[in-house]
Amino acid sequence: MKCCKCNVEMVEKKTTFDYLGHEASYPVLRCPVCGQAYVPEELAAGKIADVEKLLEEK
Ligand SMILES: [Zn+2]
């Protein structure tokens, strides 16, 4: 996976997401030059669905 802007190899980096006051960290691919993160759509959608489920259970 390469950054489409810089054409350099993206590196996996742990990134903290803040979703409705809940913090969760996941490793995502980021460009070391411009910092653009690549989050696969299904991952983002899946994780947000998980958090929503968690909120419903509480
Ligand atoms: Zn870049």
PDB file of the backbone (N, CA, C, O) and the ligand in Angstrom, with CONECT records:
HET     ZN  A 101       1
ATOM      1  N   MET A   1       0.847  -1.200   0.000  1.00  0.00           N
ATOM      2  CA  MET A   1       0.000   0.000   0.000  1.00  0.00           C
ATOM      3  C   MET A   1       0.880   1.246   0.000  1.00  0.00           C
ATOM      4  O   MET A   1       1.729   1.410   0.876  1.00  0.00           O
ATOM      5  N   LYS A   2       0.681   2.112  -0.967  1.00  0.00           N
ATOM      6  CA  LYS A   2       1.470   3.341  -1.062  1.00  0.00           C
ATOM      7  C   LYS A   2       0.562   4.559  -0.971  1.00  0.00           C
ATOM      8  O   LYS A   2      -0.605   4.516  -1.358  1.00  0.00           O
ATOM      9  N   CYS A   3       1.122   5.642  -0.452  1.00  0.00           N
ATOM     10  CA  CYS A   3       0.377   6.893  -0.402  1.00  0.00           C
ATOM     11  C   CYS A   3       0.225   7.408  -1.823  1.00  0.00           C
ATOM     12  O   CYS A   3       1.198   7.477  -2.574  1.00  0.00           O
ATOM     13  N   CYS A   4      -0.997   7.768  -2.189  1.00  0.00           N
ATOM     14  CA  CYS A   4      -1.243   8.198  -3.561  1.00  0.00           C
ATOM     15  C   CYS A   4      -0.662   9.587  -3.821  1.00  0.00           C
ATOM     16  O   CYS A   4      -0.427   9.961  -4.970  1.00  0.00           O
ATOM     17  N   LYS A   5      -0.434  10.340  -2.762  1.00  0.00           N
ATOM     18  CA  LYS A   5       0.117  11.693  -2.923  1.00  0.00           C
ATOM     19  C   LYS A   5       1.641  11.680  -2.999  1.00  0.00           C
ATOM     20  O   LYS A   5       2.233  12.340  -3.852  1.00  0.00           O
ATOM     21  N   CYS A   6       2.281  10.912  -2.087  1.00  0.00           N
ATOM     22  CA  CYS A   6       3.746  10.947  -1.948  1.00  0.00           C
ATOM     23  C   CYS A   6       4.426   9.776  -2.639  1.00  0.00           C
ATOM     24  O   CYS A   6       5.635   9.807  -2.870  1.00  0.00           O
ATOM     25  N   ASN A   7       3.661   8.745  -2.971  1.00  0.00           N
ATOM     26  CA  ASN A   7       4.197   7.538  -3.588  1.00  0.00           C
ATOM     27  C   ASN A   7       5.260   6.869  -2.725  1.00  0.00           C
ATOM     28  O   ASN A   7       6.246   6.343  -3.239  1.00  0.00           O
ATOM     29  N   VAL A   8       5.052   6.892  -1.401  1.00  0.00           N
ATOM     30  CA  VAL A   8       5.936   6.172  -0.487  1.00  0.00           C
ATOM     31  C   VAL A   8       5.126   5.088   0.222  1.00  0.00           C
ATOM     32  O   VAL A   8       3.908   5.197   0.361  1.00  0.00           O
ATOM     33  N   GLU A   9       5.813   4.057   0.660  1.00  0.00           N
ATOM     34  CA  GLU A   9       5.168   2.935   1.341  1.00  0.00           C
ATOM     35  C   GLU A   9       4.566   3.404   2.666  1.00  0.00           C
ATOM     36  O   GLU A   9       5.227   4.077   3.456  1.00  0.00           O
ATOM     37  N   MET A  10       3.329   3.045   2.892  1.00  0.00           N
ATOM     38  CA  MET A  10       2.674   3.416   4.148  1.00  0.00           C
ATOM     39  C   MET A  10       3.099   2.465   5.251  1.00  0.00           C
ATOM     40  O   MET A  10       3.376   1.293   4.997  1.00  0.00           O
ATOM     41  N   VAL A  11       3.152   2.973   6.485  1.00  0.00           N
ATOM     42  CA  VAL A  11       3.570   2.161   7.622  1.00  0.00           C
ATOM     43  C   VAL A  11       2.410   2.003   8.594  1.00  0.00           C
ATOM     44  O   VAL A  11       1.575   2.895   8.746  1.00  0.00           O
ATOM     45  N   GLU A  12       2.380   0.830   9.255  1.00  0.00           N
ATOM     46  CA  GLU A  12       1.317   0.574  10.213  1.00  0.00           C
ATOM     47  C   GLU A  12       1.627   1.314  11.514  1.00  0.00           C
ATOM     48  O   GLU A  12       2.715   1.189  12.075  1.00  0.00           O
ATOM     49  N   LYS A  13       0.660   2.075  11.969  1.00  0.00           N
ATOM     50  CA  LYS A  13       0.862   2.851  13.184  1.00  0.00           C
ATOM     51  C   LYS A  13      -0.400   2.794  14.021  1.00  0.00           C
ATOM     52  O   LYS A  13      -1.515   2.895  13.509  1.00  0.00           O
ATOM     53  N   LYS A  14      -0.201   2.631  15.328  1.00  0.00           N
ATOM     54  CA  LYS A  14      -1.346   2.570  16.217  1.00  0.00           C
ATOM     55  C   LYS A  14      -1.950   3.966  16.336  1.00  0.00           C
ATOM     56  O   LYS A  14      -1.263   4.932  16.668  1.00  0.00           O
ATOM     57  N   THR A  15      -3.218   4.049  16.065  1.00  0.00           N
ATOM     58  CA  THR A  15      -3.890   5.333  16.085  1.00  0.00           C
ATOM     59  C   THR A  15      -5.060   5.265  17.046  1.00  0.00           C
ATOM     60  O   THR A  15      -5.807   4.287  17.069  1.00  0.00           O
ATOM     61  N   THR A  16      -5.209   6.304  17.833  1.00  0.00           N
ATOM     62  CA  THR A  16      -6.311   6.334  18.785  1.00  0.00           C
ATOM     63  C   THR A  16      -7.490   7.079  18.191  1.00  0.00           C
ATOM     64  O   THR A  16      -7.372   8.221  17.747  1.00  0.00           O
ATOM     65  N   PHE A  17      -8.612   6.414  18.194  1.00  0.00           N
ATOM     66  CA  PHE A  17      -9.843   7.015  17.709  1.00  0.00           C
ATOM     67  C   PHE A  17     -10.682   7.447  18.904  1.00  0.00           C
ATOM     68  O   PHE A  17     -10.679   6.797  19.949  1.00  0.00           O
ATOM     69  N   ASP A  18     -11.371   8.509  18.741  1.00  0.00           N
ATOM     70  CA  ASP A  18     -12.289   8.948  19.777  1.00  0.00           C
ATOM     71  C   ASP A  18     -13.685   8.905  19.192  1.00  0.00           C
ATOM     72  O   ASP A  18     -14.010   9.651  18.268  1.00  0.00           O
ATOM     73  N   TYR A  19     -14.503   8.028  19.737  1.00  0.00           N
ATOM     74  CA  TYR A  19     -15.844   7.878  19.207  1.00  0.00           C
ATOM     75  C   TYR A  19     -16.844   8.018  20.337  1.00  0.00           C
ATOM     76  O   TYR A  19     -16.924   7.155  21.211  1.00  0.00           O
ATOM     77  N   LEU A  20     -17.598   9.088  20.322  1.00  0.00           N
ATOM     78  CA  LEU A  20     -18.612   9.376  21.346  1.00  0.00           C
ATOM     79  C   LEU A  20     -18.037   9.278  22.761  1.00  0.00           C
ATOM     80  O   LEU A  20     -18.666   8.730  23.666  1.00  0.00           O
ATOM     81  N   GLY A  21     -16.823   9.823  22.933  1.00  0.00           N
ATOM     82  CA  GLY A  21     -16.208   9.844  24.253  1.00  0.00           C
ATOM     83  C   GLY A  21     -15.489   8.558  24.624  1.00  0.00           C
ATOM     84  O   GLY A  21     -14.906   8.469  25.705  1.00  0.00           O
ATOM     85  N   HIS A  22     -15.518   7.565  23.752  1.00  0.00           N
ATOM     86  CA  HIS A  22     -14.811   6.316  24.007  1.00  0.00           C
ATOM     87  C   HIS A  22     -13.533   6.292  23.194  1.00  0.00           C
ATOM     88  O   HIS A  22     -13.528   6.629  22.010  1.00  0.00           O
ATOM     89  N   GLU A  23     -12.436   5.886  23.848  1.00  0.00           N
ATOM     90  CA  GLU A  23     -11.170   5.812  23.136  1.00  0.00           C
ATOM     91  C   GLU A  23     -10.873   4.382  22.748  1.00  0.00           C
ATOM     92  O   GLU A  23     -11.048   3.460  23.545  1.00  0.00           O
ATOM     93  N   ALA A  24     -10.426   4.201  21.528  1.00  0.00           N
ATOM     94  CA  ALA A  24     -10.058   2.879  21.058  1.00  0.00           C
ATOM     95  C   ALA A  24      -8.872   3.026  20.121  1.00  0.00           C
ATOM     96  O   ALA A  24      -8.875   3.906  19.260  1.00  0.00           O
ATOM     97  N   SER A  25      -7.846   2.174  20.272  1.00  0.00           N
ATOM     98  CA  SER A  25      -6.700   2.253  19.368  1.00  0.00           C
ATOM     99  C   SER A  25      -6.635   1.046  18.461  1.00  0.00           C
ATOM    100  O   SER A  25      -6.805  -0.095  18.891  1.00  0.00           O
ATOM    101  N   TYR A  26      -6.386   1.322  17.206  1.00  0.00           N
ATOM    102  CA  TYR A  26      -6.240   0.285  16.205  1.00  0.00           C
ATOM    103  C   TYR A  26      -5.039   0.606  15.352  1.00  0.00           C
ATOM    104  O   TYR A  26      -4.750   1.778  15.112  1.00  0.00           O
ATOM    105  N   PRO A  27      -4.324  -0.417  14.881  1.00  0.00           N
ATOM    106  CA  PRO A  27      -3.236  -0.148  13.952  1.00  0.00           C
ATOM    107  C   PRO A  27      -3.795   0.176  12.575  1.00  0.00           C
ATOM    108  O   PRO A  27      -4.555  -0.602  11.998  1.00  0.00           O
ATOM    109  N   VAL A  28      -3.408   1.327  12.062  1.00  0.00           N
ATOM    110  CA  VAL A  28      -3.840   1.712  10.715  1.00  0.00           C
ATOM    111  C   VAL A  28      -2.612   2.079   9.891  1.00  0.00           C
ATOM    112  O   VAL A  28      -1.571   2.450  10.433  1.00  0.00           O
ATOM    113  N   LEU A  29      -2.750   1.972   8.593  1.00  0.00           N
ATOM    114  CA  LEU A  29      -1.662   2.344   7.694  1.00  0.00           C
ATOM    115  C   LEU A  29      -1.622   3.854   7.537  1.00  0.00           C
ATOM    116  O   LEU A  29      -2.629   4.487   7.219  1.00  0.00           O
ATOM    117  N   ARG A  30      -0.446   4.422   7.763  1.00  0.00           N
ATOM    118  CA  ARG A  30      -0.294   5.867   7.618  1.00  0.00           C
ATOM    119  C   ARG A  30       0.915   6.170   6.752  1.00  0.00           C
ATOM    120  O   ARG A  30       1.896   5.427   6.734  1.00  0.00           O
ATOM    121  N   CYS A  31       0.819   7.271   6.041  1.00  0.00           N
ATOM    122  CA  CYS A  31       1.948   7.741   5.242  1.00  0.00           C
ATOM    123  C   CYS A  31       2.918   8.453   6.175  1.00  0.00           C
ATOM    124  O   CYS A  31       2.515   9.368   6.894  1.00  0.00           O
ATOM    125  N   PRO A  32       4.214   8.048   6.179  1.00  0.00           N
ATOM    126  CA  PRO A  32       5.176   8.694   7.069  1.00  0.00           C
ATOM    127  C   PRO A  32       5.522  10.110   6.622  1.00  0.00           C
ATOM    128  O   PRO A  32       6.109  10.871   7.391  1.00  0.00           O
ATOM    129  N   VAL A  33       5.172  10.472   5.404  1.00  0.00           N
ATOM    130  CA  VAL A  33       5.518  11.797   4.884  1.00  0.00           C
ATOM    131  C   VAL A  33       4.405  12.810   5.177  1.00  0.00           C
ATOM    132  O   VAL A  33       4.661  13.846   5.790  1.00  0.00           O
ATOM    133  N   CYS A  34       3.183  12.523   4.747  1.00  0.00           N
ATOM    134  CA  CYS A  34       2.105  13.504   4.912  1.00  0.00           C
ATOM    135  C   CYS A  34       1.165  13.123   6.051  1.00  0.00           C
ATOM    136  O   CYS A  34       0.322  13.927   6.451  1.00  0.00           O
ATOM    137  N   GLY A  35       1.301  11.899   6.580  1.00  0.00           N
ATOM    138  CA  GLY A  35       0.499  11.500   7.731  1.00  0.00           C
ATOM    139  C   GLY A  35      -0.906  11.043   7.383  1.00  0.00           C
ATOM    140  O   GLY A  35      -1.717  10.798   8.276  1.00  0.00           O
ATOM    141  N   GLN A  36      -1.201  10.928   6.100  1.00  0.00           N
ATOM    142  CA  GLN A  36      -2.535  10.479   5.705  1.00  0.00           C
ATOM    143  C   GLN A  36      -2.762   9.041   6.143  1.00  0.00           C
ATOM    144  O   GLN A  36      -1.906   8.179   5.941  1.00  0.00           O
ATOM    145  N   ALA A  37      -3.901   8.791   6.736  1.00  0.00           N
ATOM    146  CA  ALA A  37      -4.211   7.456   7.225  1.00  0.00           C
ATOM    147  C   ALA A  37      -5.078   6.725   6.217  1.00  0.00           C
ATOM    148  O   ALA A  37      -5.970   7.303   5.595  1.00  0.00           O
ATOM    149  N   TYR A  38      -4.793   5.438   6.072  1.00  0.00           N
ATOM    150  CA  TYR A  38      -5.634   4.608   5.226  1.00  0.00           C
ATOM    151  C   TYR A  38      -6.412   3.650   6.115  1.00  0.00           C
ATOM    152  O   TYR A  38      -5.832   2.729   6.689  1.00  0.00           O
ATOM    153  N   VAL A  39      -7.698   3.855   6.231  1.00  0.00           N
ATOM    154  CA  VAL A  39      -8.550   2.967   7.007  1.00  0.00           C
ATOM    155  C   VAL A  39      -9.519   2.304   6.054  1.00  0.00           C
ATOM    156  O   VAL A  39     -10.356   2.977   5.452  1.00  0.00           O
ATOM    157  N   PRO A  40      -9.418   0.975   5.907  1.00  0.00           N
ATOM    158  CA  PRO A  40     -10.358   0.297   5.027  1.00  0.00           C
ATOM    159  C   PRO A  40     -11.792   0.566   5.476  1.00  0.00           C
ATOM    160  O   PRO A  40     -12.102   0.544   6.667  1.00  0.00           O
ATOM    161  N   GLU A  41     -12.638   0.814   4.517  1.00  0.00           N
ATOM    162  CA  GLU A  41     -14.005   1.218   4.833  1.00  0.00           C
ATOM    163  C   GLU A  41     -14.722   0.191   5.702  1.00  0.00           C
ATOM    164  O   GLU A  41     -15.465   0.547   6.617  1.00  0.00           O
ATOM    165  N   GLU A  42     -14.493  -1.075   5.410  1.00  0.00           N
ATOM    166  CA  GLU A  42     -15.194  -2.122   6.172  1.00  0.00           C
ATOM    167  C   GLU A  42     -14.701  -2.167   7.613  1.00  0.00           C
ATOM    168  O   GLU A  42     -15.466  -2.492   8.520  1.00  0.00           O
ATOM    169  N   LEU A  43     -13.421  -1.843   7.830  1.00  0.00           N
ATOM    170  CA  LEU A  43     -12.878  -1.808   9.192  1.00  0.00           C
ATOM    171  C   LEU A  43     -13.509  -0.663   9.967  1.00  0.00           C
ATOM    172  O   LEU A  43     -13.995  -0.852  11.082  1.00  0.00           O
ATOM    173  N   ALA A  44     -13.502   0.510   9.382  1.00  0.00           N
ATOM    174  CA  ALA A  44     -14.075   1.681  10.045  1.00  0.00           C
ATOM    175  C   ALA A  44     -15.546   1.437  10.372  1.00  0.00           C
ATOM    176  O   ALA A  44     -16.000   1.723  11.480  1.00  0.00           O
ATOM    177  N   ALA A  45     -16.275   0.914   9.414  1.00  0.00           N
ATOM    178  CA  ALA A  45     -17.699   0.656   9.614  1.00  0.00           C
ATOM    179  C   ALA A  45     -17.897  -0.406  10.687  1.00  0.00           C
ATOM    180  O   ALA A  45     -18.776  -0.275  11.538  1.00  0.00           O
ATOM    181  N   GLY A  46     -17.075  -1.463  10.648  1.00  0.00           N
ATOM    182  CA  GLY A  46     -17.187  -2.555  11.609  1.00  0.00           C
ATOM    183  C   GLY A  46     -16.893  -2.092  13.020  1.00  0.00           C
ATOM    184  O   GLY A  46     -17.603  -2.453  13.958  1.00  0.00           O
ATOM    185  N   LYS A  47     -15.840  -1.286  13.175  1.00  0.00           N
ATOM    186  CA  LYS A  47     -15.455  -0.841  14.506  1.00  0.00           C
ATOM    187  C   LYS A  47     -16.507   0.080  15.092  1.00  0.00           C
ATOM    188  O   LYS A  47     -16.827  -0.002  16.278  1.00  0.00           O
ATOM    189  N   ILE A  48     -17.040   0.949  14.262  1.00  0.00           N
ATOM    190  CA  ILE A  48     -18.057   1.880  14.761  1.00  0.00           C
ATOM    191  C   ILE A  48     -19.310   1.098  15.153  1.00  0.00           C
ATOM    192  O   ILE A  48     -19.958   1.422  16.148  1.00  0.00           O
ATOM    193  N   ALA A  49     -19.650   0.081  14.384  1.00  0.00           N
ATOM    194  CA  ALA A  49     -20.796  -0.762  14.728  1.00  0.00           C
ATOM    195  C   ALA A  49     -20.557  -1.456  16.061  1.00  0.00           C
ATOM    196  O   ALA A  49     -21.476  -1.579  16.871  1.00  0.00           O
ATOM    197  N   ASP A  50     -19.303  -1.920  16.296  1.00  0.00           N
ATOM    198  CA  ASP A  50     -18.961  -2.561  17.561  1.00  0.00           C
ATOM    199  C   ASP A  50     -19.162  -1.611  18.726  1.00  0.00           C
ATOM    200  O   ASP A  50     -19.718  -1.988  19.757  1.00  0.00           O
ATOM    201  N   VAL A  51     -18.708  -0.380  18.559  1.00  0.00           N
ATOM    202  CA  VAL A  51     -18.823   0.605  19.635  1.00  0.00           C
ATOM    203  C   VAL A  51     -20.288   0.892  19.903  1.00  0.00           C
ATOM    204  O   VAL A  51     -20.700   1.019  21.056  1.00  0.00           O
ATOM    205  N   GLU A  52     -21.069   0.992  18.852  1.00  0.00           N
ATOM    206  CA  GLU A  52     -22.489   1.258  19.019  1.00  0.00           C
ATOM    207  C   GLU A  52     -23.166   0.119  19.788  1.00  0.00           C
ATOM    208  O   GLU A  52     -24.035   0.350  20.628  1.00  0.00           O
ATOM    209  N   LYS A  53     -22.748  -1.114  19.482  1.00  0.00           N
ATOM    210  CA  LYS A  53     -23.288  -2.269  20.170  1.00  0.00           C
ATOM    211  C   LYS A  53     -22.944  -2.196  21.660  1.00  0.00           C
ATOM    212  O   LYS A  53     -23.775  -2.455  22.530  1.00  0.00           O
ATOM    213  N   LEU A  54     -21.660  -1.825  21.921  1.00  0.00           N
ATOM    214  CA  LEU A  54     -21.178  -1.692  23.284  1.00  0.00           C
ATOM    215  C   LEU A  54     -21.998  -0.671  24.065  1.00  0.00           C
ATOM    216  O   LEU A  54     -22.333  -0.881  25.231  1.00  0.00           O
ATOM    217  N   LEU A  55     -22.312   0.427  23.405  1.00  0.00           N
ATOM    218  CA  LEU A  55     -23.062   1.493  24.079  1.00  0.00           C
ATOM    219  C   LEU A  55     -24.475   1.011  24.400  1.00  0.00           C
ATOM    220  O   LEU A  55     -25.031   1.341  25.447  1.00  0.00           O
ATOM    221  N   GLU A  56     -25.044   0.233  23.495  1.00  0.00           N
ATOM    222  CA  GLU A  56     -26.405  -0.263  23.713  1.00  0.00           C
ATOM    223  C   GLU A  56     -26.474  -1.201  24.904  1.00  0.00           C
ATOM    224  O   GLU A  56     -27.466  -1.233  25.632  1.00  0.00           O
ATOM    225  N   GLU A  57     -25.375  -1.984  25.096  1.00  0.00           N
ATOM    226  CA  GLU A  57     -25.380  -2.957  26.185  1.00  0.00           C
ATOM    227  C   GLU A  57     -25.244  -2.326  27.559  1.00  0.00           C
ATOM    228  O   GLU A  57     -25.622  -2.923  28.567  1.00  0.00           O
ATOM    229  N   LYS A  58     -24.699  -1.107  27.592  1.00  0.00           N
ATOM    230  CA  LYS A  58     -24.462  -0.470  28.892  1.00  0.00           C
ATOM    231  C   LYS A  58     -25.677   0.288  29.422  1.00  0.00           C
ATOM    232  O   LYS A  58     -25.617   0.871  30.504  1.00  0.00           O
TER     233      LYS A  58
HETATM  234 ZN    ZN A 101       1.711  10.876   1.742  1.00  0.00          ZN2+
END
